[in-house]
Amino acid sequence: MGSRALVLALLASALAHGAAAQAYKAPRTAFGQPDLQGIWSNATITPLTRDAKFGTRNVLTKAEAEALEQATREQVARADAPTRPEATVADLKNADCGPDGISGFNCGYNQGWKDPGTEVIDLGGEKRASILTSPANGQFPARKAAAMRRTGGRTDNPESFSLGERCLLSFGSSAGPPMLPLMYNNTYSIIQTKDEVAIQVEMVHDVRHVRLGGKHPPAHIKTWMGDSIGWWEGDTLVIETTNFRPEQGLRGGNANQKVIERLTRIAPGKIAYKFRIEDPDLYAEPIEGEVAMNATKGPIYEYACHEGNYGLENMLAGARAEEKAARTAAAGGGAKDGGGR
């Protein structure tokens, strides 16, 4: 496709997107608010950051989108194929666990665990190359400083492990804000009352409470997922979240981060979800992105997280045993060491 034809196609798509958004009117709740209630999934194969080959172009051509989706379908089919009974870990294709569905820490997840979706993001007919829309290249902006300052190794203390491993909060930024897709468990239930919007997150059973109206508490009061207040701008729910705990934040965001989210029901089975991250202590400029939340079947089943109950104890004990063995070896193997936990 020539550059002029591509520009015209993108312009036509943008105009159609705007017209469709204006034409659809979201249903109302009993108290007159736009109805966002239901079970939604943001699963997608569109990556958070953009492949450098697309540059500042974030709308895929039809052929590009179809090629990505077809490749995903083929990968899923390979991963779903029966495994040879005699296969071992040594049969994996490479050190990263291979291309056929095996992934995760120590290759612990096969395709049966995973549900990342099979389609790219589609908003108003636009097939997106990345979730991030700003900066224009679809990449994170330059970092100004390190937000999370950890000392020691991963297994030194329980606090060194991720929030998901400790069963405190979702892995990645699934719970949000911003609410972003992961390898699996990408489902959300939205429930509205006159004064609050509750968002149940499938991953690690979190519930976000968005107060409609009101003010944030003093800055020194920090909470998991931050403190969220919301208001309506026409058919769009706007959520402003501050007061994050320092352990949370997208890619090392800090406690002074602010996230603005916008949820607009643009079709019976679709919500356009936009977010803006303002983190001046960490990034040189704000970060923006868009995700499609598509209606899906419910209900959301309980994510019964147990790793924090027994897994951490085992990992910490294993690390202490390794340290003890290393000290013994360093001492020539003959010294007695009363170490351990």
Phi and psi restraints in degrees (value plus and minus 20) as a CYANA .aco file:
   2 GLY   PHI     -87.5   -47.5
   2 GLY   PSI     141.2   181.2
   3 SER   PHI     -83.4   -43.4
   3 SER   PSI     -59.9   -19.9
   4 ARG   PHI     -86.4   -46.4
   4 ARG   PSI     -61.7   -21.7
   5 ALA   PHI     -85.7   -45.7
   5 ALA   PSI     -56.4   -16.4
   6 LEU   PHI     -86.0   -46.0
   6 LEU   PSI     -62.8   -22.8
   7 VAL   PHI     -80.9   -40.9
   7 VAL   PSI     -63.9   -23.9
   8 LEU   PHI     -84.1   -44.1
   8 LEU   PSI     -59.1   -19.1
   9 ALA   PHI     -85.5   -45.5
   9 ALA   PSI     -62.0   -22.0
  10 LEU   PHI     -86.3   -46.3
  10 LEU   PSI     -57.6   -17.6
  11 LEU   PHI     -84.9   -44.9
  11 LEU   PSI     -63.0   -23.0
  12 ALA   PHI     -83.4   -43.4
  12 ALA   PSI     -58.7   -18.7
  13 SER   PHI     -84.9   -44.9
  13 SER   PSI     -61.7   -21.7
  14 ALA   PHI     -84.5   -44.5
  14 ALA   PSI     -61.9   -21.9
  15 LEU   PHI     -84.4   -44.4
  15 LEU   PSI     -60.1   -20.1
  16 ALA   PHI     -86.0   -46.0
  16 ALA   PSI     -58.0   -18.0
  17 HIS   PHI     -81.2   -41.2
  17 HIS   PSI     -66.9   -26.9
  18 GLY   PHI     -84.2   -44.2
  18 GLY   PSI     -61.4   -21.4
  19 ALA   PHI     -85.5   -45.5
  19 ALA   PSI     -59.8   -19.8
  20 ALA   PHI     -86.2   -46.2
  20 ALA   PSI     -59.6   -19.6
  21 ALA   PHI     -85.0   -45.0
  21 ALA   PSI     -56.3   -16.3
  22 GLN   PHI     -94.0   -54.0
  22 GLN   PSI     -52.9   -12.9
  23 ALA   PHI     -92.6   -52.6
  23 ALA   PSI     -54.5   -14.5
  24 TYR   PHI    -103.2   -63.2
  24 TYR   PSI     116.3   156.3
  25 LYS   PHI    -140.6  -100.6
  25 LYS   PSI      98.0   138.0
  26 ALA   PHI     -84.9   -44.9
  26 ALA   PSI     124.2   164.2
  27 PRO   PHI     -83.8   -43.8
  27 PRO   PSI     143.9   183.9
  28 ARG   PHI    -129.6   -89.6
  28 ARG   PSI     130.2   170.2
  29 THR   PHI     -98.9   -58.9
  29 THR   PSI     157.6   197.6
  30 ALA   PHI     -84.2   -44.2
  30 ALA   PSI     -41.2    -1.2
  31 PHE   PHI    -125.3   -85.3
  31 PHE   PSI      -0.7    39.3
  32 GLY   PHI      65.9   105.9
  32 GLY   PSI     -14.5    25.5
  33 GLN   PHI    -109.6   -69.6
  33 GLN   PSI     132.3   172.3
  34 PRO   PHI     -75.4   -35.4
  34 PRO   PSI     114.4   154.4
  35 ASP   PHI    -109.8   -69.8
  35 ASP   PSI      90.0   130.0
  36 LEU   PHI    -123.9   -83.9
  36 LEU   PSI     -14.6    25.4
  37 GLN   PHI     -89.7   -49.7
  37 GLN   PSI     127.8   167.8
  38 GLY   PHI     124.2   164.2
  38 GLY   PSI    -193.0  -153.0
  39 ILE   PHI    -127.3   -87.3
  39 ILE   PSI     106.3   146.3
  40 TRP   PHI    -150.3  -110.3
  40 TRP   PSI     130.9   170.9
  41 SER   PHI    -148.2  -108.2
  41 SER   PSI     116.5   156.5
  42 ASN   PHI    -127.4   -87.4
  42 ASN   PSI      -1.3    38.7
  43 ALA   PHI     -78.1   -38.1
  43 ALA   PSI     115.4   155.4
  44 THR   PHI    -183.9  -143.9
  44 THR   PSI     135.1   175.1
  45 ILE   PHI    -112.4   -72.4
  45 ILE   PSI     -23.3    16.7
  46 THR   PHI     -86.2   -46.2
  46 THR   PSI     105.2   145.2
  47 PRO   PHI     -95.9   -55.9
  47 PRO   PSI     142.6   182.6
  48 LEU   PHI     -83.6   -43.6
  48 LEU   PSI     -68.4   -28.4
  49 THR   PHI    -125.5   -85.5
  49 THR   PSI     137.9   177.9
  50 ARG   PHI    -111.3   -71.3
  50 ARG   PSI     122.6   162.6
  51 ASP   PHI     -78.7   -38.7
  51 ASP   PSI     110.4   150.4
  52 ALA   PHI     -78.6   -38.6
  52 ALA   PSI     -43.6    -3.6
  53 LYS   PHI     -87.2   -47.2
  53 LYS   PSI     -39.1     0.9
  54 PHE   PHI    -107.7   -67.7
  54 PHE   PSI     -30.8     9.2
  55 GLY   PHI      38.1    78.1
  55 GLY   PSI    -146.8  -106.8
  56 THR   PHI    -111.9   -71.9
  56 THR   PSI     -14.4    25.6
  57 ARG   PHI    -108.3   -68.3
  57 ARG   PSI     100.3   140.3
  58 ASN   PHI    -132.0   -92.0
  58 ASN   PSI     -13.5    26.5
  59 VAL   PHI    -133.3   -93.3
  59 VAL   PSI      99.3   139.3
  60 LEU   PHI     -98.1   -58.1
  60 LEU   PSI     131.8   171.8
  61 THR   PHI     -93.7   -53.7
  61 THR   PSI     145.4   185.4
  62 LYS   PHI     -78.9   -38.9
  62 LYS   PSI     -62.1   -22.1
  63 ALA   PHI     -85.6   -45.6
  63 ALA   PSI     -60.2   -20.2
  64 GLU   PHI     -84.8   -44.8
  64 GLU   PSI     -63.6   -23.6
  65 ALA   PHI     -84.8   -44.8
  65 ALA   PSI     -63.7   -23.7
  66 GLU   PHI     -83.9   -43.9
  66 GLU   PSI     -56.9   -16.9
  67 ALA   PHI     -85.3   -45.3
  67 ALA   PSI     -62.3   -22.3
  68 LEU   PHI     -84.8   -44.8
  68 LEU   PSI     -63.1   -23.1
  69 GLU   PHI     -89.7   -49.7
  69 GLU   PSI     -56.4   -16.4
  70 GLN   PHI     -86.9   -46.9
  70 GLN   PSI     -60.5   -20.5
  71 ALA   PHI     -82.2   -42.2
  71 ALA   PSI     -57.5   -17.5
  72 THR   PHI     -87.2   -47.2
  72 THR   PSI     -64.1   -24.1
  73 ARG   PHI     -80.1   -40.1
  73 ARG   PSI     -59.7   -19.7
  74 GLU   PHI     -87.9   -47.9
  74 GLU   PSI     -59.5   -19.5
  75 GLN   PHI     -84.1   -44.1
  75 GLN   PSI     -62.0   -22.0
  76 VAL   PHI     -83.9   -43.9
  76 VAL   PSI     -60.9   -20.9
  77 ALA   PHI     -82.1   -42.1
  77 ALA   PSI     -61.4   -21.4
  78 ARG   PHI     -84.6   -44.6
  78 ARG   PSI     -62.2   -22.2
  79 ALA   PHI     -88.8   -48.8
  79 ALA   PSI     -48.4    -8.4
  80 ASP   PHI    -101.4   -61.4
  80 ASP   PSI     -31.5     8.5
  81 ALA   PHI     -86.3   -46.3
  81 ALA   PSI     128.7   168.7
  82 PRO   PHI     -78.4   -38.4
  82 PRO   PSI     122.1   162.1
  83 THR   PHI    -107.2   -67.2
  83 THR   PSI     117.8   157.8
  84 ARG   PHI     -79.7   -39.7
  84 ARG   PSI     111.4   151.4
  85 PRO   PHI     -76.4   -36.4
  85 PRO   PSI     -50.5   -10.5
  86 GLU   PHI    -109.0   -69.0
  86 GLU   PSI     -20.0    20.0
  87 ALA   PHI     -87.0   -47.0
  87 ALA   PSI     125.0   165.0
  88 THR   PHI    -147.0  -107.0
  88 THR   PSI     157.5   197.5
  89 VAL   PHI     -77.9   -37.9
  89 VAL   PSI     -50.3   -10.3
  90 ALA   PHI     -84.9   -44.9
  90 ALA   PSI     -37.2     2.8
  91 ASP   PHI    -105.5   -65.5
  91 ASP   PSI     -24.6    15.4
  92 LEU   PHI     -83.1   -43.1
  92 LEU   PSI     130.2   170.2
  93 LYS   PHI     -88.4   -48.4
  93 LYS   PSI     -52.8   -12.8
  94 ASN   PHI    -179.0  -139.0
  94 ASN   PSI     159.7   199.7
  95 ALA   PHI     -84.9   -44.9
  95 ALA   PSI     -40.2    -0.2
  96 ASP   PHI    -110.2   -70.2
  96 ASP   PSI      -2.7    37.3
  97 CYS   PHI      63.5   103.5
  97 CYS   PSI     -17.0    23.0
  98 GLY   PHI      70.3   110.3
  98 GLY   PSI     142.9   182.9
  99 PRO   PHI    -107.2   -67.2
  99 PRO   PSI     -21.7    18.3
 100 ASP   PHI    -126.3   -86.3
 100 ASP   PSI      25.7    65.7
 101 GLY   PHI      79.2   119.2
 101 GLY   PSI     -31.7     8.3
 102 ILE   PHI    -108.5   -68.5
 102 ILE   PSI     107.7   147.7
 103 SER   PHI    -179.4  -139.4
 103 SER   PSI    -190.8  -150.8
 104 GLY   PHI      66.4   106.4
 104 GLY   PSI     152.5   192.5
 105 PHE   PHI     -79.8   -39.8
 105 PHE   PSI     105.6   145.6
 106 ASN   PHI      36.5    76.5
 106 ASN   PSI      11.0    51.0
 107 CYS   PHI      38.9    78.9
 107 CYS   PSI      18.6    58.6
 108 GLY   PHI    -104.6   -64.6
 108 GLY   PSI     -22.2    17.8
 109 TYR   PHI    -140.8  -100.8
 109 TYR   PSI      98.8   138.8
 110 ASN   PHI    -117.0   -77.0
 110 ASN   PSI    -197.2  -157.2
 111 GLN   PHI     -81.0   -41.0
 111 GLN   PSI     -48.0    -8.0
 112 GLY   PHI     -82.3   -42.3
 112 GLY   PSI     -44.5    -4.5
 113 TRP   PHI    -103.7   -63.7
 113 TRP   PSI     -40.7    -0.7
 114 LYS   PHI    -119.1   -79.1
 114 LYS   PSI     128.2   168.2
 115 ASP   PHI    -173.3  -133.3
 115 ASP   PSI      44.0    84.0
 116 PRO   PHI    -106.9   -66.9
 116 PRO   PSI     -18.3    21.7
 117 GLY   PHI      71.5   111.5
 117 GLY   PSI     147.6   187.6
 118 THR   PHI    -150.3  -110.3
 118 THR   PSI     -14.1    25.9
 119 GLU   PHI    -149.2  -109.2
 119 GLU   PSI     135.4   175.4
 120 VAL   PHI    -100.6   -60.6
 120 VAL   PSI     143.5   183.5
 121 ILE   PHI     -82.9   -42.9
 121 ILE   PSI     112.7   152.7
 122 ASP   PHI    -144.5  -104.5
 122 ASP   PSI      91.4   131.4
 123 LEU   PHI    -143.7  -103.7
 123 LEU   PSI      89.6   129.6
 124 GLY   PHI      42.0    82.0
 124 GLY   PSI      11.1    51.1
 125 GLY   PHI      68.2   108.2
 125 GLY   PSI     -24.9    15.1
 126 GLU   PHI    -110.4   -70.4
 126 GLU   PSI     102.6   142.6
 127 LYS   PHI    -111.6   -71.6
 127 LYS   PSI      96.8   136.8
 128 ARG   PHI    -109.6   -69.6
 128 ARG   PSI     122.9   162.9
 129 ALA   PHI    -107.3   -67.3
 129 ALA   PSI     -41.8    -1.8
 130 SER   PHI    -174.4  -134.4
 130 SER   PSI     137.6   177.6
 131 ILE   PHI     -91.3   -51.3
 131 ILE   PSI     -63.2   -23.2
 132 LEU   PHI     -88.1   -48.1
 132 LEU   PSI     112.3   152.3
 133 THR   PHI    -131.6   -91.6
 133 THR   PSI     -40.2    -0.2
 134 SER   PHI    -167.0  -127.0
 134 SER   PSI     110.4   150.4
 135 PRO   PHI     -75.2   -35.2
 135 PRO   PSI     139.0   179.0
 136 ALA   PHI     -81.5   -41.5
 136 ALA   PSI     -44.6    -4.6
 137 ASN   PHI    -103.9   -63.9
 137 ASN   PSI     -18.2    21.8
 138 GLY   PHI      51.7    91.7
 138 GLY   PSI       1.9    41.9
 139 GLN   PHI    -137.4   -97.4
 139 GLN   PSI     141.2   181.2
 140 PHE   PHI     -87.3   -47.3
 140 PHE   PSI     122.8   162.8
 141 PRO   PHI     -90.8   -50.8
 141 PRO   PSI     151.6   191.6
 142 ALA   PHI     -81.3   -41.3
 142 ALA   PSI     118.7   158.7
 143 ARG   PHI    -104.4   -64.4
 143 ARG   PSI     118.9   158.9
 144 LYS   PHI    -112.2   -72.2
 144 LYS   PSI     -49.8    -9.8
 145 ALA   PHI    -184.4  -144.4
 145 ALA   PSI     143.9   183.9
 146 ALA   PHI     -98.3   -58.3
 146 ALA   PSI     110.2   150.2
 147 ALA   PHI    -106.7   -66.7
 147 ALA   PSI     -62.5   -22.5
 148 MET   PHI    -125.7   -85.7
 148 MET   PSI     102.5   142.5
 149 ARG   PHI    -130.4   -90.4
 149 ARG   PSI      74.0   114.0
 150 ARG   PHI    -120.3   -80.3
 150 ARG   PSI     125.9   165.9
 151 THR   PHI    -139.0   -99.0
 151 THR   PSI     130.6   170.6
 152 GLY   PHI      64.2   104.2
 152 GLY   PSI    -193.0  -153.0
 153 GLY   PHI    -114.2   -74.2
 153 GLY   PSI     153.8   193.8
 154 ARG   PHI     -83.1   -43.1
 154 ARG   PSI     -53.1   -13.1
 155 THR   PHI    -121.9   -81.9
 155 THR   PSI      -5.0    35.0
 156 ASP   PHI     -90.3   -50.3
 156 ASP   PSI     -58.5   -18.5
 157 ASN   PHI    -164.2  -124.2
 157 ASN   PSI     138.2   178.2
 158 PRO   PHI     -77.4   -37.4
 158 PRO   PSI     -54.5   -14.5
 159 GLU   PHI     -88.0   -48.0
 159 GLU   PSI     -34.3     5.7
 160 SER   PHI     -98.6   -58.6
 160 SER   PSI     -35.7     4.3
 161 PHE   PHI    -102.2   -62.2
 161 PHE   PSI     142.6   182.6
 162 SER   PHI     -87.9   -47.9
 162 SER   PSI     140.6   180.6
 163 LEU   PHI     -83.8   -43.8
 163 LEU   PSI     -54.6   -14.6
 164 GLY   PHI     -86.2   -46.2
 164 GLY   PSI     -62.4   -22.4
 165 GLU   PHI     -83.7   -43.7
 165 GLU   PSI     -49.1    -9.1
 166 ARG   PHI    -109.1   -69.1
 166 ARG   PSI     -17.7    22.3
 167 CYS   PHI      41.1    81.1
 167 CYS   PSI      10.3    50.3
 168 LEU   PHI    -116.4   -76.4
 168 LEU   PSI     -56.6   -16.6
 169 LEU   PHI    -174.7  -134.7
 169 LEU   PSI     151.2   191.2
 170 SER   PHI     -86.0   -46.0
 170 SER   PSI     140.5   180.5
 171 PHE   PHI     -90.8   -50.8
 171 PHE   PSI     134.0   174.0
 172 GLY   PHI      36.8    76.8
 172 GLY   PSI    -154.8  -114.8
 173 SER   PHI    -142.8  -102.8
 173 SER   PSI      17.6    57.6
 174 SER   PHI     -84.8   -44.8
 174 SER   PSI     -66.7   -26.7
 175 ALA   PHI     -89.0   -49.0
 175 ALA   PSI     -52.9   -12.9
 176 GLY   PHI      56.0    96.0
 176 GLY   PSI    -187.4  -147.4
 177 PRO   PHI    -103.1   -63.1
 177 PRO   PSI     132.2   172.2
 178 PRO   PHI     -96.3   -56.3
 178 PRO   PSI     135.2   175.2
 179 MET   PHI    -107.5   -67.5
 179 MET   PSI      90.1   130.1
 180 LEU   PHI    -143.0  -103.0
 180 LEU   PSI     129.1   169.1
 181 PRO   PHI     -92.5   -52.5
 181 PRO   PSI     135.0   175.0
 182 LEU   PHI    -150.1  -110.1
 182 LEU   PSI    -185.3  -145.3
 183 MET   PHI     -87.6   -47.6
 183 MET   PSI     -47.1    -7.1
 184 TYR   PHI    -183.0  -143.0
 184 TYR   PSI     156.0   196.0
 185 ASN   PHI      36.5    76.5
 185 ASN   PSI      36.1    76.1
 186 ASN   PHI    -123.7   -83.7
 186 ASN   PSI      14.9    54.9
 187 THR   PHI    -131.6   -91.6
 187 THR   PSI     124.8   164.8
 188 TYR   PHI    -155.9  -115.9
 188 TYR   PSI     123.3   163.3
 189 SER   PHI    -136.0   -96.0
 189 SER   PSI     107.0   147.0
 190 ILE   PHI    -128.9   -88.9
 190 ILE   PSI     108.4   148.4
 191 ILE   PHI    -148.1  -108.1
 191 ILE   PSI     113.7   153.7
 192 GLN   PHI    -137.6   -97.6
 192 GLN   PSI     124.5   164.5
 193 THR   PHI    -146.0  -106.0
 193 THR   PSI    -199.5  -159.5
 194 LYS   PHI     -82.5   -42.5
 194 LYS   PSI     -53.9   -13.9
 195 ASP   PHI    -132.7   -92.7
 195 ASP   PSI     -23.3    16.7
 196 GLU   PHI    -172.4  -132.4
 196 GLU   PSI     130.6   170.6
 197 VAL   PHI    -139.7   -99.7
 197 VAL   PSI     102.7   142.7
 198 ALA   PHI    -126.7   -86.7
 198 ALA   PSI     113.0   153.0
 199 ILE   PHI    -139.6   -99.6
 199 ILE   PSI      88.7   128.7
 200 GLN   PHI    -104.3   -64.3
 200 GLN   PSI     106.6   146.6
 201 VAL   PHI    -123.7   -83.7
 201 VAL   PSI     108.1   148.1
 202 GLU   PHI     -84.1   -44.1
 202 GLU   PSI     -63.4   -23.4
 203 MET   PHI     -90.5   -50.5
 203 MET   PSI      93.8   133.8
 204 VAL   PHI      40.8    80.8
 204 VAL   PSI      14.7    54.7
 205 HIS   PHI      24.2    64.2
 205 HIS   PSI      28.5    68.5
 206 ASP   PHI    -111.7   -71.7
 206 ASP   PSI     134.0   174.0
 207 VAL   PHI    -150.6  -110.6
 207 VAL   PSI     103.0   143.0
 208 ARG   PHI    -111.6   -71.6
 208 ARG   PSI     114.3   154.3
 209 HIS   PHI    -131.9   -91.9
 209 HIS   PSI      97.9   137.9
 210 VAL   PHI    -130.0   -90.0
 210 VAL   PSI      91.1   131.1
 211 ARG   PHI     -99.8   -59.8
 211 ARG   PSI     110.3   150.3
 212 LEU   PHI    -105.5   -65.5
 212 LEU   PSI      91.1   131.1
 213 GLY   PHI      70.0   110.0
 213 GLY   PSI    -199.0  -159.0
 214 GLY   PHI      70.4   110.4
 214 GLY   PSI    -196.3  -156.3
 215 LYS   PHI    -149.1  -109.1
 215 LYS   PSI     140.0   180.0
 216 HIS   PHI     -93.6   -53.6
 216 HIS   PSI     131.4   171.4
 217 PRO   PHI     -90.0   -50.0
 217 PRO   PSI     153.8   193.8
 218 PRO   PHI     -74.4   -34.4
 218 PRO   PSI     131.5   171.5
 219 ALA   PHI     -80.9   -40.9
 219 ALA   PSI     -45.5    -5.5
 220 HIS   PHI     -98.6   -58.6
 220 HIS   PSI     -27.4    12.6
 221 ILE   PHI    -111.4   -71.4
 221 ILE   PSI      85.3   125.3
 222 LYS   PHI    -126.2   -86.2
 222 LYS   PSI     119.1   159.1
 223 THR   PHI    -155.0  -115.0
 223 THR   PSI     136.8   176.8
 224 TRP   PHI     -82.1   -42.1
 224 TRP   PSI     117.0   157.0
 225 MET   PHI      45.4    85.4
 225 MET   PSI     -10.1    29.9
 226 GLY   PHI      51.1    91.1
 226 GLY   PSI    -195.4  -155.4
 227 ASP   PHI    -127.6   -87.6
 227 ASP   PSI     103.6   143.6
 228 SER   PHI    -133.1   -93.1
 228 SER   PSI     108.0   148.0
 229 ILE   PHI    -141.6  -101.6
 229 ILE   PSI     128.4   168.4
 230 GLY   PHI    -154.7  -114.7
 230 GLY   PSI     143.1   183.1
 231 TRP   PHI    -176.2  -136.2
 231 TRP   PSI     145.3   185.3
 232 TRP   PHI    -123.1   -83.1
 232 TRP   PSI     112.9   152.9
 233 GLU   PHI    -138.8   -98.8
 233 GLU   PSI      73.3   113.3
 234 GLY   PHI      45.0    85.0
 234 GLY   PSI    -143.8  -103.8
 235 ASP   PHI    -111.9   -71.9
 235 ASP   PSI     -12.4    27.6
 236 THR   PHI    -126.5   -86.5
 236 THR   PSI     108.3   148.3
 237 LEU   PHI    -105.5   -65.5
 237 LEU   PSI     101.1   141.1
 238 VAL   PHI    -125.2   -85.2
 238 VAL   PSI     108.7   148.7
 239 ILE   PHI    -142.0  -102.0
 239 ILE   PSI     106.4   146.4
 240 GLU   PHI    -132.3   -92.3
 240 GLU   PSI     105.4   145.4
 241 THR   PHI    -143.3  -103.3
 241 THR   PSI     109.5   149.5
 242 THR   PHI    -155.6  -115.6
 242 THR   PSI    -187.2  -147.2
 243 ASN   PHI      39.6    79.6
 243 ASN   PSI      21.2    61.2
 244 PHE   PHI     -92.4   -52.4
 244 PHE   PSI     129.9   169.9
 245 ARG   PHI     -91.9   -51.9
 245 ARG   PSI     128.4   168.4
 246 PRO   PHI     -86.1   -46.1
 246 PRO   PSI     -40.3    -0.3
 247 GLU   PHI     -95.4   -55.4
 247 GLU   PSI     -34.6     5.4
 248 GLN   PHI    -127.7   -87.7
 248 GLN   PSI     136.8   176.8
 249 GLY   PHI     123.6   163.6
 249 GLY   PSI     121.0   161.0
 250 LEU   PHI     -84.5   -44.5
 250 LEU   PSI      99.5   139.5
 251 ARG   PHI      30.7    70.7
 251 ARG   PSI      29.3    69.3
 252 GLY   PHI      65.3   105.3
 252 GLY   PSI       2.7    42.7
 253 GLY   PHI     -79.8   -39.8
 253 GLY   PSI     141.3   181.3
 254 ASN   PHI    -133.3   -93.3
 254 ASN   PSI     160.0   200.0
 255 ALA   PHI     -89.2   -49.2
 255 ALA   PSI     -33.0     7.0
 256 ASN   PHI    -115.4   -75.4
 256 ASN   PSI     -10.3    29.7
 257 GLN   PHI     -89.1   -49.1
 257 GLN   PSI     126.1   166.1
 258 LYS   PHI    -145.7  -105.7
 258 LYS   PSI     115.7   155.7
 259 VAL   PHI    -143.8  -103.8
 259 VAL   PSI     109.2   149.2
 260 ILE   PHI    -130.4   -90.4
 260 ILE   PSI     102.9   142.9
 261 GLU   PHI    -136.3   -96.3
 261 GLU   PSI     127.4   167.4
 262 ARG   PHI    -152.3  -112.3
 262 ARG   PSI     100.9   140.9
 263 LEU   PHI    -135.7   -95.7
 263 LEU   PSI     100.0   140.0
 264 THR   PHI    -149.3  -109.3
 264 THR   PSI     103.6   143.6
 265 ARG   PHI     -99.0   -59.0
 265 ARG   PSI      91.5   131.5
 266 ILE   PHI    -123.5   -83.5
 266 ILE   PSI     -25.6    14.4
 267 ALA   PHI    -181.8  -141.8
 267 ALA   PSI     143.8   183.8
 268 PRO   PHI     -73.6   -33.6
 268 PRO   PSI     -54.5   -14.5
 269 GLY   PHI    -136.3   -96.3
 269 GLY   PSI       6.6    46.6
 270 LYS   PHI    -170.4  -130.4
 270 LYS   PSI     117.0   157.0
 271 ILE   PHI    -137.1   -97.1
 271 ILE   PSI     110.2   150.2
 272 ALA   PHI    -106.0   -66.0
 272 ALA   PSI     100.2   140.2
 273 TYR   PHI    -132.0   -92.0
 273 TYR   PSI      98.0   138.0
 274 LYS   PHI    -138.9   -98.9
 274 LYS   PSI     127.8   167.8
 275 PHE   PHI    -161.8  -121.8
 275 PHE   PSI     134.4   174.4
 276 ARG   PHI    -157.4  -117.4
 276 ARG   PSI     106.2   146.2
 277 ILE   PHI    -128.1   -88.1
 277 ILE   PSI     103.0   143.0
 278 GLU   PHI    -132.6   -92.6
 278 GLU   PSI      93.9   133.9
 279 ASP   PHI    -161.3  -121.3
 279 ASP   PSI      49.6    89.6
 280 PRO   PHI     -82.7   -42.7
 280 PRO   PSI     -42.3    -2.3
 281 ASP   PHI     -92.8   -52.8
 281 ASP   PSI     -41.1    -1.1
 282 LEU   PHI    -133.6   -93.6
 282 LEU   PSI     -64.5   -24.5
 283 TYR   PHI    -133.3   -93.3
 283 TYR   PSI     127.8   167.8
 284 ALA   PHI     -92.1   -52.1
 284 ALA   PSI     -38.6     1.4
 285 GLU   PHI    -172.6  -132.6
 285 GLU   PSI     142.3   182.3
 286 PRO   PHI     -85.0   -45.0
 286 PRO   PSI     140.7   180.7
 287 ILE   PHI    -137.4   -97.4
 287 ILE   PSI     114.7   154.7
 288 GLU   PHI    -150.3  -110.3
 288 GLU   PSI     133.2   173.2
 289 GLY   PHI    -180.6  -140.6
 289 GLY   PSI     148.7   188.7
 290 GLU   PHI    -161.0  -121.0
 290 GLU   PSI     121.8   161.8
 291 VAL   PHI    -157.9  -117.9
 291 VAL   PSI     126.2   166.2
 292 ALA   PHI    -113.2   -73.2
 292 ALA   PSI     108.6   148.6
 293 MET   PHI    -125.1   -85.1
 293 MET   PSI      94.1   134.1
 294 ASN   PHI    -123.6   -83.6
 294 ASN   PSI     120.7   160.7
 295 ALA   PHI     -80.7   -40.7
 295 ALA   PSI     119.9   159.9
 296 THR   PHI    -164.2  -124.2
 296 THR   PSI     147.1   187.1
 297 LYS   PHI     -95.7   -55.7
 297 LYS   PSI     124.8   164.8
 298 GLY   PHI    -125.6   -85.6
 298 GLY   PSI    -188.7  -148.7
 299 PRO   PHI    -105.4   -65.4
 299 PRO   PSI     157.5   197.5
 300 ILE   PHI    -106.7   -66.7
 300 ILE   PSI     102.0   142.0
 301 TYR   PHI    -104.9   -64.9
 301 TYR   PSI     136.7   176.7
 302 GLU   PHI     -83.7   -43.7
 302 GLU   PSI     112.8   152.8
 303 TYR   PHI    -112.8   -72.8
 303 TYR   PSI      75.9   115.9
 304 ALA   PHI    -107.2   -67.2
 304 ALA   PSI      74.6   114.6
 305 CYS   PHI    -102.2   -62.2
 305 CYS   PSI     102.3   142.3
 306 HIS   PHI    -137.7   -97.7
 306 HIS   PSI     -30.8     9.2
 307 GLU   PHI     -76.3   -36.3
 307 GLU   PSI     -57.3   -17.3
 308 GLY   PHI     -88.8   -48.8
 308 GLY   PSI     -35.5     4.5
 309 ASN   PHI    -105.2   -65.2
 309 ASN   PSI     -62.8   -22.8
 310 TYR   PHI    -148.3  -108.3
 310 TYR   PSI     -47.4    -7.4
 311 GLY   PHI     -83.9   -43.9
 311 GLY   PSI     -63.2   -23.2
 312 LEU   PHI     -83.7   -43.7
 312 LEU   PSI     -61.2   -21.2
 313 GLU   PHI     -79.5   -39.5
 313 GLU   PSI     -62.7   -22.7
 314 ASN   PHI     -86.9   -46.9
 314 ASN   PSI     -61.7   -21.7
 315 MET   PHI     -87.4   -47.4
 315 MET   PSI     -61.2   -21.2
 316 LEU   PHI     -85.4   -45.4
 316 LEU   PSI     -62.0   -22.0
 317 ALA   PHI     -84.0   -44.0
 317 ALA   PSI     -59.9   -19.9
 318 GLY   PHI     -83.3   -43.3
 318 GLY   PSI     -59.5   -19.5
 319 ALA   PHI     -86.2   -46.2
 319 ALA   PSI     -58.9   -18.9
 320 ARG   PHI     -85.7   -45.7
 320 ARG   PSI     -57.3   -17.3
 321 ALA   PHI     -84.7   -44.7
 321 ALA   PSI     -60.2   -20.2
 322 GLU   PHI     -84.1   -44.1
 322 GLU   PSI     -60.7   -20.7
 323 GLU   PHI     -83.8   -43.8
 323 GLU   PSI     -61.3   -21.3
 324 LYS   PHI     -82.6   -42.6
 324 LYS   PSI     -63.7   -23.7
 325 ALA   PHI     -83.8   -43.8
 325 ALA   PSI     -57.5   -17.5
 326 ALA   PHI     -87.6   -47.6
 326 ALA   PSI     -59.3   -19.3
 327 ARG   PHI     -86.8   -46.8
 327 ARG   PSI     -59.4   -19.4
 328 THR   PHI     -83.4   -43.4
 328 THR   PSI     -63.5   -23.5
 329 ALA   PHI     -84.6   -44.6
 329 ALA   PSI     -60.2   -20.2
 330 ALA   PHI     -85.1   -45.1
 330 ALA   PSI     -48.7    -8.7
 331 ALA   PHI    -107.1   -67.1
 331 ALA   PSI     -12.8    27.2
 332 GLY   PHI      72.3   112.3
 332 GLY   PSI     -13.4    26.6
 333 GLY   PHI      63.2   103.2
 333 GLY   PSI     -28.8    11.2
 334 GLY   PHI    -123.6   -83.6
 334 GLY   PSI     -36.2     3.8
 335 ALA   PHI     -98.5   -58.5
 335 ALA   PSI     121.3   161.3
 336 LYS   PHI    -105.0   -65.0
 336 LYS   PSI     116.7   156.7
 337 ASP   PHI    -146.2  -106.2
 337 ASP   PSI      99.8   139.8
 338 GLY   PHI    -108.5   -68.5
 338 GLY   PSI      -0.3    39.7
 339 GLY   PHI     -87.0   -47.0
 339 GLY   PSI    -168.8  -128.8
 340 GLY   PHI     100.1   140.1
 340 GLY   PSI    -158.7  -118.7
